[in-house]
Amino acid sequence: MNRIKNREQALICIYQNMIYPRSLQELIEDTDSTDLLEDTYIQEVMRTAVDNAERYRYYANQVLEGWTFDRLGYVEQAIILCGCAEFDLKQIEAAVIIDEYIKLAKKYCDAESYKLINGVLDRI
């Protein structure tokens, strides 16, 4: 099991769900990732992110200065939702969670977006 790759797949699934809502099981099956199908923790992260999206939006809006969650790109939103879900699950240290999502922001977002992700997740 590769947790880093599974986190990346979860991010993609949440992003896809934001654009075209479908069941998480459908999204997971569409990835063709055997690891993701077997990683119950990451599946729980995804469920938690979707089930608590409104609450996480509220948290993000509280720490975004002069900006709102809805104005962020979908990838940034998906990263914040997944990060907040992992915080809620309390199985991994916050510093590790933030570091993993900063890496994903550097890979998938604009060059400076990782700073915003870091700031939001650190303050939540």
MMTF fields as JSON, N, C-alpha, C and O atoms, coordinates in Angstrom:
{
  "mmtfVersion": "1.0.0",
  "mmtfProducer": "UNKNOWN",
  "numBonds": 495,
  "numAtoms": 496,
  "numGroups": 124,
  "numChains": 1,
  "numModels": 1,
  "chainsPerModel": [1],
  "groupsPerChain": [124],
  "chainIdList": ["A"],
  "bondAtomList": [4, 2, 8, 6, 12, 10, 16, 14, 20, 18, 24, 22, 28, 26, 32, 30, 36, 34, 40, 38, 44, 42, 48, 46, 52, 50, 56, 54, 60, 58, 64, 62, 68, 66, 72, 70, 76, 74, 80, 78, 84, 82, 88, 86, 92, 90, 96, 94, 100, 98, 104, 102, 108, 106, 112, 110, 116, 114, 120, 118, 124, 122, 128, 126, 132, 130, 136, 134, 140, 138, 144, 142, 148, 146, 152, 150, 156, 154, 160, 158, 164, 162, 168, 166, 172, 170, 176, 174, 180, 178, 184, 182, 188, 186, 192, 190, 196, 194, 200, 198, 204, 202, 208, 206, 212, 210, 216, 214, 220, 218, 224, 222, 228, 226, 232, 230, 236, 234, 240, 238, 244, 242, 248, 246, 252, 250, 256, 254, 260, 258, 264, 262, 268, 266, 272, 270, 276, 274, 280, 278, 284, 282, 288, 286, 292, 290, 296, 294, 300, 298, 304, 302, 308, 306, 312, 310, 316, 314, 320, 318, 324, 322, 328, 326, 332, 330, 336, 334, 340, 338, 344, 342, 348, 346, 352, 350, 356, 354, 360, 358, 364, 362, 368, 366, 372, 370, 376, 374, 380, 378, 384, 382, 388, 386, 392, 390, 396, 394, 400, 398, 404, 402, 408, 406, 412, 410, 416, 414, 420, 418, 424, 422, 428, 426, 432, 430, 436, 434, 440, 438, 444, 442, 448, 446, 452, 450, 456, 454, 460, 458, 464, 462, 468, 466, 472, 470, 476, 474, 480, 478, 484, 482, 488, 486, 492, 490],
  "bondOrderList": [1, 1, 1, 1, 1, 1, 1, 1, 1, 1, 1, 1, 1, 1, 1, 1, 1, 1, 1, 1, 1, 1, 1, 1, 1, 1, 1, 1, 1, 1, 1, 1, 1, 1, 1, 1, 1, 1, 1, 1, 1, 1, 1, 1, 1, 1, 1, 1, 1, 1, 1, 1, 1, 1, 1, 1, 1, 1, 1, 1, 1, 1, 1, 1, 1, 1, 1, 1, 1, 1, 1, 1, 1, 1, 1, 1, 1, 1, 1, 1, 1, 1, 1, 1, 1, 1, 1, 1, 1, 1, 1, 1, 1, 1, 1, 1, 1, 1, 1, 1, 1, 1, 1, 1, 1, 1, 1, 1, 1, 1, 1, 1, 1, 1, 1, 1, 1, 1, 1, 1, 1, 1, 1],
  "groupList": [{"groupName": "MET", "atomNameList": ["N", "CA", "C", "O"], "elementList": ["N", "C", "C", "O"], "formalChargeList": [0, 0, 0, 0], "bondAtomList": [1, 0, 2, 1, 3, 2], "bondOrderList": [1, 1, 2], "singleLetterCode": "M", "chemCompType": "L-PEPTIDE LINKING"}, {"groupName": "ASN", "atomNameList": ["N", "CA", "C", "O"], "elementList": ["N", "C", "C", "O"], "formalChargeList": [0, 0, 0, 0], "bondAtomList": [1, 0, 2, 1, 3, 2], "bondOrderList": [1, 1, 2], "singleLetterCode": "N", "chemCompType": "L-PEPTIDE LINKING"}, {"groupName": "ARG", "atomNameList": ["N", "CA", "C", "O"], "elementList": ["N", "C", "C", "O"], "formalChargeList": [0, 0, 0, 0], "bondAtomList": [1, 0, 2, 1, 3, 2], "bondOrderList": [1, 1, 2], "singleLetterCode": "R", "chemCompType": "L-PEPTIDE LINKING"}, {"groupName": "ILE", "atomNameList": ["N", "CA", "C", "O"], "elementList": ["N", "C", "C", "O"], "formalChargeList": [0, 0, 0, 0], "bondAtomList": [1, 0, 2, 1, 3, 2], "bondOrderList": [1, 1, 2], "singleLetterCode": "I", "chemCompType": "L-PEPTIDE LINKING"}, {"groupName": "LYS", "atomNameList": ["N", "CA", "C", "O"], "elementList": ["N", "C", "C", "O"], "formalChargeList": [0, 0, 0, 0], "bondAtomList": [1, 0, 2, 1, 3, 2], "bondOrderList": [1, 1, 2], "singleLetterCode": "K", "chemCompType": "L-PEPTIDE LINKING"}, {"groupName": "GLU", "atomNameList": ["N", "CA", "C", "O"], "elementList": ["N", "C", "C", "O"], "formalChargeList": [0, 0, 0, 0], "bondAtomList": [1, 0, 2, 1, 3, 2], "bondOrderList": [1, 1, 2], "singleLetterCode": "E", "chemCompType": "L-PEPTIDE LINKING"}, {"groupName": "GLN", "atomNameList": ["N", "CA", "C", "O"], "elementList": ["N", "C", "C", "O"], "formalChargeList": [0, 0, 0, 0], "bondAtomList": [1, 0, 2, 1, 3, 2], "bondOrderList": [1, 1, 2], "singleLetterCode": "Q", "chemCompType": "L-PEPTIDE LINKING"}, {"groupName": "ALA", "atomNameList": ["N", "CA", "C", "O"], "elementList": ["N", "C", "C", "O"], "formalChargeList": [0, 0, 0, 0], "bondAtomList": [1, 0, 2, 1, 3, 2], "bondOrderList": [1, 1, 2], "singleLetterCode": "A", "chemCompType": "L-PEPTIDE LINKING"}, {"groupName": "LEU", "atomNameList": ["N", "CA", "C", "O"], "elementList": ["N", "C", "C", "O"], "formalChargeList": [0, 0, 0, 0], "bondAtomList": [1, 0, 2, 1, 3, 2], "bondOrderList": [1, 1, 2], "singleLetterCode": "L", "chemCompType": "L-PEPTIDE LINKING"}, {"groupName": "CYS", "atomNameList": ["N", "CA", "C", "O"], "elementList": ["N", "C", "C", "O"], "formalChargeList": [0, 0, 0, 0], "bondAtomList": [1, 0, 2, 1, 3, 2], "bondOrderList": [1, 1, 2], "singleLetterCode": "C", "chemCompType": "L-PEPTIDE LINKING"}, {"groupName": "TYR", "atomNameList": ["N", "CA", "C", "O"], "elementList": ["N", "C", "C", "O"], "formalChargeList": [0, 0, 0, 0], "bondAtomList": [1, 0, 2, 1, 3, 2], "bondOrderList": [1, 1, 2], "singleLetterCode": "Y", "chemCompType": "L-PEPTIDE LINKING"}, {"groupName": "PRO", "atomNameList": ["N", "CA", "C", "O"], "elementList": ["N", "C", "C", "O"], "formalChargeList": [0, 0, 0, 0], "bondAtomList": [1, 0, 2, 1, 3, 2], "bondOrderList": [1, 1, 2], "singleLetterCode": "P", "chemCompType": "L-PEPTIDE LINKING"}, {"groupName": "SER", "atomNameList": ["N", "CA", "C", "O"], "elementList": ["N", "C", "C", "O"], "formalChargeList": [0, 0, 0, 0], "bondAtomList": [1, 0, 2, 1, 3, 2], "bondOrderList": [1, 1, 2], "singleLetterCode": "S", "chemCompType": "L-PEPTIDE LINKING"}, {"groupName": "ASP", "atomNameList": ["N", "CA", "C", "O"], "elementList": ["N", "C", "C", "O"], "formalChargeList": [0, 0, 0, 0], "bondAtomList": [1, 0, 2, 1, 3, 2], "bondOrderList": [1, 1, 2], "singleLetterCode": "D", "chemCompType": "L-PEPTIDE LINKING"}, {"groupName": "THR", "atomNameList": ["N", "CA", "C", "O"], "elementList": ["N", "C", "C", "O"], "formalChargeList": [0, 0, 0, 0], "bondAtomList": [1, 0, 2, 1, 3, 2], "bondOrderList": [1, 1, 2], "singleLetterCode": "T", "chemCompType": "L-PEPTIDE LINKING"}, {"groupName": "VAL", "atomNameList": ["N", "CA", "C", "O"], "elementList": ["N", "C", "C", "O"], "formalChargeList": [0, 0, 0, 0], "bondAtomList": [1, 0, 2, 1, 3, 2], "bondOrderList": [1, 1, 2], "singleLetterCode": "V", "chemCompType": "L-PEPTIDE LINKING"}, {"groupName": "GLY", "atomNameList": ["N", "CA", "C", "O"], "elementList": ["N", "C", "C", "O"], "formalChargeList": [0, 0, 0, 0], "bondAtomList": [1, 0, 2, 1, 3, 2], "bondOrderList": [1, 1, 2], "singleLetterCode": "G", "chemCompType": "PEPTIDE LINKING"}, {"groupName": "TRP", "atomNameList": ["N", "CA", "C", "O"], "elementList": ["N", "C", "C", "O"], "formalChargeList": [0, 0, 0, 0], "bondAtomList": [1, 0, 2, 1, 3, 2], "bondOrderList": [1, 1, 2], "singleLetterCode": "W", "chemCompType": "L-PEPTIDE LINKING"}, {"groupName": "PHE", "atomNameList": ["N", "CA", "C", "O"], "elementList": ["N", "C", "C", "O"], "formalChargeList": [0, 0, 0, 0], "bondAtomList": [1, 0, 2, 1, 3, 2], "bondOrderList": [1, 1, 2], "singleLetterCode": "F", "chemCompType": "L-PEPTIDE LINKING"}],
  "groupTypeList": [0, 1, 2, 3, 4, 1, 2, 5, 6, 7, 8, 3, 9, 3, 10, 6, 1, 0, 3, 10, 11, 2, 12, 8, 6, 5, 8, 3, 5, 13, 14, 13, 12, 14, 13, 8, 8, 5, 13, 14, 10, 3, 6, 5, 15, 0, 2, 14, 7, 15, 13, 1, 7, 5, 2, 10, 2, 10, 10, 7, 1, 6, 15, 8, 5, 16, 17, 14, 18, 13, 2, 8, 16, 10, 15, 5, 6, 7, 3, 3, 8, 9, 16, 9, 7, 5, 18, 13, 8, 4, 6, 3, 5, 7, 7, 15, 3, 3, 13, 5, 10, 3, 4, 8, 7, 4, 4, 10, 9, 13, 7, 5, 12, 10, 4, 8, 3, 1, 16, 15, 8, 13, 2, 3],
  "groupIdList": [1, 2, 3, 4, 5, 6, 7, 8, 9, 10, 11, 12, 13, 14, 15, 16, 17, 18, 19, 20, 21, 22, 23, 24, 25, 26, 27, 28, 29, 30, 31, 32, 33, 34, 35, 36, 37, 38, 39, 40, 41, 42, 43, 44, 45, 46, 47, 48, 49, 50, 51, 52, 53, 54, 55, 56, 57, 58, 59, 60, 61, 62, 63, 64, 65, 66, 67, 68, 69, 70, 71, 72, 73, 74, 75, 76, 77, 78, 79, 80, 81, 82, 83, 84, 85, 86, 87, 88, 89, 90, 91, 92, 93, 94, 95, 96, 97, 98, 99, 100, 101, 102, 103, 104, 105, 106, 107, 108, 109, 110, 111, 112, 113, 114, 115, 116, 117, 118, 119, 120, 121, 122, 123, 124],
  "secStructList": [7, 7, 2, 2, 2, 2, 2, 2, 2, 2, 2, 2, 2, 2, 2, 2, 2, 2, 2, 1, 7, 7, 7, 2, 2, 2, 2, 2, 2, 2, 6, 6, 7, 2, 2, 2, 2, 2, 7, 2, 2, 2, 2, 2, 2, 2, 2, 2, 2, 2, 2, 6, 2, 2, 2, 2, 2, 2, 2, 2, 2, 2, 2, 7, 1, 1, 7, 7, 4, 4, 4, 1, 7, 2, 2, 2, 2, 2, 2, 2, 2, 2, 2, 2, 2, 2, 2, 2, 2, 6, 7, 1, 7, 2, 2, 2, 2, 2, 2, 2, 2, 2, 2, 2, 2, 2, 2, 2, 1, 7, 6, 6, 2, 2, 2, 2, 2, 2, 2, 2, 2, 2, 2, 7],
  "xCoordList": [0.839, 0.0, 0.89, 1.837, 0.573, 1.342, 0.434, -0.333, 0.518, -0.375, -0.251, -1.252, 0.956, 1.143, 0.387, -0.306, 0.515, -0.21, -1.714, -2.492, -2.115, -3.54, -4.122, -5.262, -3.335, -3.772, -3.976, -4.946, -3.053, -3.154, -4.411, -5.121, -4.684, -5.89, -7.149, -8.139, -7.109, -8.253, -8.503, -9.648, -7.435, -7.543, -8.218, -9.105, -7.794, -8.37, -9.848, -10.666, -10.195, -11.594, -12.459, -13.567, -11.97, -12.73, -12.887, -13.959, -11.821, -11.872, -12.94, -13.769, -12.913, -13.892, -15.307, -16.236, -15.466, -16.778, -17.305, -18.514, -16.412, -16.828, -17.333, -18.262, -16.725, -17.107, -18.353, -19.273, -18.355, -19.469, -19.781, -19.205, -20.696, -20.973, -21.427, -22.366, -20.718, -21.06, -20.757, -20.192, -21.123, -20.814, -19.305, -18.608, -18.818, -17.38, -16.933, -15.82, -17.79, -17.421, -17.184, -16.233, -18.033, -17.839, -16.508, -15.756, -16.238, -14.998, -13.777, -12.792, -13.84, -12.729, -12.526, -11.396, -13.611, -13.51, -12.978, -12.288, -13.29, -12.804, -11.295, -10.697, -10.673, -9.234, -8.422, -7.254, -9.02, -8.307, -7.119, -6.15, -7.186, -6.108, -6.459, -7.336, -5.788, -6.017, -5.695, -6.402, -4.625, -4.248, -5.355, -5.669, -5.939, -6.998, -8.227, -8.89, -8.527, -9.66, -9.467, -10.44, -8.208, -7.902, -7.567, -7.484, -7.374, -6.963, -8.198, -8.73, -8.647, -9.859, -9.684, -10.644, -8.45, -8.207, -8.458, -9.177, -7.884, -8.051, -9.502, -10.011, -10.165, -11.584, -12.383, -13.324, -12.001, -12.656, -12.356, -13.218, -11.139, -10.79, -11.732, -12.261, -11.936, -12.799, -14.242, -14.868, -14.764, -16.14, -16.274, -17.247, -15.298, -15.327, -15.27, -15.967, -14.446, -14.327, -15.653, -16.06, -16.318, -17.595, -18.689, -19.459, -18.759, -19.822, -19.718, -20.729, -18.509, -18.301, -17.856, -17.311, -18.079, -17.585, -18.055, -17.275, -19.302, -19.808, -19.096, -18.75, -18.885, -18.173, -16.744, -16.251, -16.07, -14.69, -14.625, -13.67, -15.63, -15.701, -15.782, -15.112, -16.613, -16.753, -15.408, -15.007, -14.713, -13.396, -12.446, -11.772, -12.401, -11.485, -11.843, -10.957, -13.125, -13.543, -13.136, -12.91, -13.041, -12.639, -11.166, -10.782, -10.347, -8.909, -8.432, -7.335, -9.225, -8.85, -9.107, -10.23, -8.094, -8.223, -8.417, -7.564, -9.529, -9.814, -10.124, -9.995, -10.525, -10.779, -11.837, -12.095, -12.454, -13.401, -13.036, -12.373, -13.477, -13.218, -13.716, -13.03, -14.905, -15.505, -14.735, -14.904, -13.903, -13.096, -11.824, -11.161, -11.484, -10.3, -10.586, -11.743, -9.529, -9.678, -10.156, -9.984, -10.755, -11.269, -10.174, -10.418, -8.988, -7.91, -7.538, -7.372, -7.409, -7.107, -8.211, -7.939, -9.458, -10.576, -10.506, -10.693, -10.241, -10.158, -9.033, -9.191, -7.911, -6.786, -7.189, -6.909, -7.838, -8.254, -9.285, -9.218, -10.237, -11.24, -10.596, -10.941, -9.673, -8.992, -8.144, -8.132, -7.442, -6.627, -7.478, -7.13, -8.588, -9.485, -10.051, -10.188, -10.373, -10.892, -9.86, -10.198, -8.599, -7.559, -7.37, -7.113, -7.496, -7.428, -8.53, -8.282, -9.753, -10.882, -10.681, -11.097, -10.047, -9.858, -8.803, -8.801, -7.913, -6.922, -6.092, -5.83, -5.688, -4.857, -3.415, -2.524, -3.201, -1.867, -1.596, -2.507, -0.343, 0.03, -0.276, -0.135, -0.695, -1.061, 0.086, -0.14, 1.304, 2.447, 2.642, 2.995, 2.417, 2.551, 1.46, 1.719, 0.252, -0.878, -0.603, -0.753, -0.207, 0.07, 1.17, 1.047, 2.235, 3.348, 2.908, 3.302, 2.1, 1.64, 0.79, 0.926, -0.085, -0.949, -0.215, -0.606, 0.83, 1.679, 2.359, 2.444, 2.838, 3.461, 2.483, 2.84, 1.244, 0.236, -0.087, -0.31, -0.115, -0.355, 0.769, 0.517, 1.996, 3.13, 3.036, 3.464, 2.48, 2.365, 1.192, 1.32, 0.056, -1.166, -1.647, -2.506, -1.128, -1.649, -0.642, 0.46, -1.044, -0.142, 1.081, 1.059, 2.135, 3.428, 3.356, 4.069, 2.531, 2.484, 1.338, 1.22, 0.507, -0.664, -0.301, -1.063, 0.849, 1.23, 1.32, 1.074, 1.671, 1.753, 0.361, 0.192, -0.616, -1.98, -2.469, -3.073, -2.216, -2.613, -1.959, -2.618, -0.676, 0.047, -0.598, -0.851, -0.856, -1.441, -2.814, -3.115, -3.654, -5.004, -4.992, -5.609, -4.304, -4.278, -3.596, -4.0, -2.578, -1.872, -2.76, -2.674, -3.601, -4.458, -5.755, -6.385, -6.146, -7.365, -7.01, -7.865],
  "yCoordList": [-1.174, 0.0, 1.245, 1.352, 2.147, 3.374, 4.541, 5.038, 4.966, 5.994, 7.3, 7.986, 7.66, 8.917, 8.885, 9.843, 7.804, 7.675, 7.616, 8.17, 6.948, 6.864, 8.223, 8.531, 9.039, 10.398, 11.186, 11.928, 11.006, 11.683, 11.23, 12.054, 9.934, 9.421, 9.941, 10.259, 10.027, 10.565, 12.019, 12.429, 12.79, 14.184, 14.28, 15.108, 13.437, 13.433, 13.056, 13.664, 12.068, 11.655, 12.768, 13.003, 13.447, 14.552, 15.683, 16.276, 15.972, 16.987, 16.615, 17.447, 15.374, 14.924, 15.013, 15.394, 14.662, 14.712, 16.142, 16.363, 17.101, 18.496, 18.965, 19.768, 18.465, 18.868, 18.128, 18.718, 16.813, 15.972, 14.984, 13.897, 15.363, 14.519, 13.105, 12.91, 12.134, 10.714, 10.042, 10.662, 8.812, 8.103, 7.922, 7.761, 7.951, 7.767, 6.388, 6.232, 5.394, 4.045, 4.025, 3.399, 4.699, 4.801, 5.474, 5.009, 6.564, 7.292, 6.443, 6.447, 5.721, 4.855, 3.757, 3.473, 3.142, 2.064, 2.569, 1.836, 3.807, 4.383, 4.612, 4.735, 4.67, 4.919, 3.702, 3.835, 2.526, 1.276, 1.085, 0.415, 1.655, 1.543, 0.471, 0.67, -0.646, -1.724, -1.25, -1.587, -0.467, 0.038, 0.89, 0.758, 1.756, 2.623, 1.814, 2.124, 0.785, -0.084, -0.795, -1.135, -1.02, -1.747, -0.824, -1.295, 0.455, 1.391, 1.985, 2.999, 1.36, 1.814, 3.188, 3.95, 3.504, 4.819, 5.927, 6.882, 5.816, 6.857, 6.917, 7.999, 5.781, 5.799, 6.557, 7.283, 6.381, 7.111, 8.611, 9.44, 8.952, 10.363, 10.955, 12.052, 10.228, 10.718, 10.886, 11.913, 9.894, 9.979, 11.161, 11.914, 11.305, 12.389, 13.741, 14.677, 13.846, 15.104, 15.487, 16.647, 14.526, 14.804, 15.083, 16.031, 14.27, 14.41, 15.698, 16.203, 16.238, 17.425, 18.644, 19.593, 18.625, 19.69, 21.074, 22.026, 21.196, 22.516, 23.031, 24.209, 22.149, 22.55, 22.954, 23.945, 22.213, 22.535, 23.839, 24.603, 24.097, 25.379, 26.527, 27.551, 26.322, 27.339, 27.597, 28.748, 26.522, 26.676, 27.459, 28.386, 27.075, 27.739, 29.211, 30.065, 29.512, 30.91, 31.735, 32.939, 31.103, 31.81, 32.213, 33.209, 31.453, 31.753, 32.422, 32.981, 32.377, 33.06, 34.55, 34.961, 35.339, 36.78, 37.463, 37.367, 38.143, 38.837, 37.894, 38.267, 36.699, 35.677, 34.739, 34.742, 33.939, 32.931, 31.577, 31.49, 30.547, 29.181, 28.975, 28.364, 29.484, 29.274, 29.954, 29.588, 30.926, 31.595, 30.815, 31.099, 29.839, 29.02, 28.077, 27.785, 27.606, 26.6, 25.293, 25.053, 24.451, 23.175, 22.284, 21.56, 22.327, 21.493, 21.972, 21.157, 23.273, 23.812, 23.467, 23.109, 23.577, 23.221, 21.742, 21.404, 20.873, 19.44, 19.135, 18.293, 19.809, 19.616, 20.015, 19.288, 21.154, 21.616, 20.664, 20.357, 20.194, 19.253, 17.961, 17.455, 17.433, 16.184, 16.399, 15.556, 17.514, 17.816, 17.93, 17.378, 18.642, 18.778, 17.426, 17.15, 16.599, 15.259, 14.456, 13.766, 14.549, 13.821, 14.389, 13.642, 15.694, 16.284, 15.687, 15.309, 15.604, 15.074, 13.615, 13.208, 12.841, 11.42, 11.185, 10.138, 12.149, 12.127, 10.842, 10.322, 10.344, 9.143, 9.441, 8.612, 10.632, 11.03, 12.424, 13.242, 12.681, 13.987, 15.105, 14.932, 16.245, 17.39, 17.821, 18.149, 17.826, 18.258, 17.357, 17.838, 16.076, 15.13, 15.389, 15.401, 15.596, 15.87, 17.129, 17.125, 18.191, 19.452, 19.258, 19.734, 18.572, 18.337, 17.565, 17.906, 16.538, 15.744, 16.57, 16.449, 17.408, 18.203, 19.382, 19.853, 19.859, 20.872, 20.261, 20.9, 19.039, 18.351, 18.203, 18.413, 17.841, 17.708, 19.064, 19.152, 20.114, 21.456, 21.863, 22.46, 21.544, 21.869, 21.12, 21.625, 19.922, 19.106, 19.537, 19.554, 19.882, 20.092, 21.536, 21.831, 22.423, 23.796, 24.789, 24.418, 26.042, 27.11, 27.141, 26.62, 27.752, 27.74, 28.243, 27.727, 29.217, 29.804, 29.261, 29.638, 28.394, 27.902, 27.105, 27.079, 26.46, 25.656, 26.529, 26.05, 27.804, 28.701, 28.926, 28.938, 29.102, 29.282, 28.017, 28.1, 26.857, 25.585, 25.443, 25.073, 25.736, 25.654, 26.57, 26.15, 27.8, 28.762, 28.359, 28.472, 27.886, 27.501, 26.268, 26.273, 25.217, 24.0, 24.208, 23.617, 25.036, 25.299, 26.029, 25.792, 26.904, 27.704, 26.996, 27.338, 26.025, 25.266, 24.31, 23.554],
  "zCoordList": [0.0, 0.0, 0.0, 0.779, -0.862, -0.965, -0.572, -1.397, 0.657, 1.195, 0.429, 0.223, 0.002, -0.724, -2.053, -2.394, -2.795, -4.064, -3.826, -4.602, -2.765, -2.461, -2.089, -2.437, -1.378, -1.06, -2.361, -2.512, -3.274, -4.567, -5.316, -5.892, -5.308, -5.958, -5.263, -5.922, -3.939, -3.191, -3.575, -3.769, -3.682, -4.098, -5.464, -5.671, -6.383, -7.732, -7.676, -8.367, -6.867, -6.738, -6.16, -6.643, -5.141, -4.54, -5.554, -5.672, -6.278, -7.339, -8.373, -8.741, -8.833, -9.82, -9.266, -9.977, -7.998, -7.363, -7.28, -7.347, -7.135, -7.087, -8.451, -8.534, -9.498, -10.849, -11.33, -11.897, -11.086, -11.525, -10.405, -10.352, -9.508, -8.342, -8.724, -9.495, -8.148, -8.287, -6.957, -6.056, -6.841, -5.594, -5.481, -6.483, -4.259, -4.049, -4.519, -5.021, -4.359, -4.801, -6.31, -6.779, -7.065, -8.514, -8.842, -9.698, -8.153, -8.4, -8.064, -8.803, -6.96, -6.569, -7.597, -7.992, -8.03, -9.011, -10.348, -11.058, -10.695, -11.952, -11.957, -13.025, -10.783, -10.731, -11.147, -11.512, -11.097, -11.377, -10.446, -10.804, -9.279, -8.302, -7.285, -6.443, -7.359, -6.403, -4.999, -4.049, -4.861, -3.535, -2.926, -1.743, -3.731, -3.22, -2.829, -1.84, -3.599, -3.27, -1.934, -1.261, -1.553, -0.322, 0.853, 1.987, 0.616, 1.671, 2.344, 1.891, 3.413, 4.085, 4.732, 4.848, 5.154, 5.755, 4.739, 5.035, 3.562, 2.54, 2.073, 1.78, 2.0, 1.656, 2.718, 2.397, 3.977, 5.067, 4.969, 5.261, 4.56, 4.335, 3.291, 3.473, 2.206, 1.138, 1.617, 1.353, 2.312, 2.834, 3.808, 3.757, 4.677, 5.651, 4.95, 5.343, 3.916, 3.162, 2.518, 2.572, 1.917, 1.251, 2.278, 2.125, 3.313, 4.32, 5.123, 5.611, 5.269, 6.101, 5.295, 5.858, 4.009, 3.133, 3.572, 3.55, 3.963, 4.368, 5.617, 5.705, 6.564, 7.785, 7.458, 7.997, 6.591, 6.22, 5.43, 5.572, 4.602, 3.892, 4.907, 4.774, 5.908, 6.956, 7.636, 7.81, 8.02, 8.656, 7.762, 8.212, 6.489, 5.549, 5.41, 5.382, 5.322, 5.199, 6.41, 6.291, 7.569, 8.781, 8.748, 9.362, 8.043, 8.035, 6.748, 6.72, 5.695, 4.457, 4.624, 4.916, 4.444, 4.627, 3.278, 2.396, 3.126, 1.882, 0.731, -0.435, 1.047, 0.042, 0.585, 1.788, -0.261, 0.21, -0.384, -1.417, 0.28, -0.173, -1.601, -2.42, -1.893, -3.211, -4.338, -5.502, -4.02, -5.045, -5.374, -6.372, -4.541, -4.81, -5.97, -6.271, -6.616, -7.657, -7.055, -5.86, -7.878, -7.383, -6.801, -5.836, -7.369, -6.837, -5.433, -4.526, -5.252, -3.936, -2.943, -1.797, -3.393, -2.527, -2.133, -0.964, -3.087, -2.805, -1.822, -0.938, -1.97, -1.042, 0.371, 1.325, 0.511, 1.833, 2.437, 3.627, 1.631, 2.133, 2.617, 3.685, 1.845, 2.239, 3.488, 4.385, 3.547, 4.724, 5.974, 7.017, 5.877, 7.025, 7.448, 8.64, 6.485, 6.805, 7.587, 8.549, 7.169, 7.897, 9.3, 10.244, 9.439, 10.785, 11.664, 12.809, 11.118, 11.877, 12.288, 13.373, 11.425, 11.724, 12.807, 13.455, 13.003, 14.088, 14.155, 15.239, 13.006, 12.988, 12.602, 12.786, 12.066, 11.614, 12.169, 12.295, 12.497, 13.045, 12.045, 10.835, 12.576, 11.739, 10.832, 9.667, 11.346, 10.538, 9.32, 8.243, 9.481, 8.363, 7.343, 6.14, 7.813, 6.91, 6.095, 4.873, 6.76, 6.073, 5.045, 3.916, 5.41, 4.493, 3.251, 2.135, 3.439, 2.294, 1.335, 0.118, 1.883, 1.011, 0.386, -0.682, 1.025, 0.39, -0.834, -1.882, -0.703, -1.844, -2.997, -4.156, -2.674, -3.732, -4.357, -5.564, -3.547, -4.082, -5.029, -6.076, -4.667, -5.543, -6.859, -7.897, -6.822, -8.032, -8.916, -10.14, -8.315, -9.085, -9.19, -10.021, -8.388, -8.351, -8.929, -9.333, -8.958, -9.38, -8.478, -7.363, -8.965, -8.273, -6.833, -5.973, -6.556, -5.222, -4.356, -3.19, -4.903, -4.17, -2.928, -1.962, -2.945, -1.778, -0.523, 0.584, -0.693, 0.464, 1.061, 2.28, 0.198, 0.646, 1.354, 2.423, 0.768, 1.375, 2.75, 3.721, 2.824, 4.085, 5.13, 6.259, 4.753, 5.675, 6.165, 7.353, 5.246, 5.627, 6.516, 7.581, 6.1, 6.893, 8.242, 9.244, 8.266, 9.517, 10.518, 11.723, 10.022, 10.907, 11.283, 12.283, 10.492, 10.821, 11.927, 12.387]
}
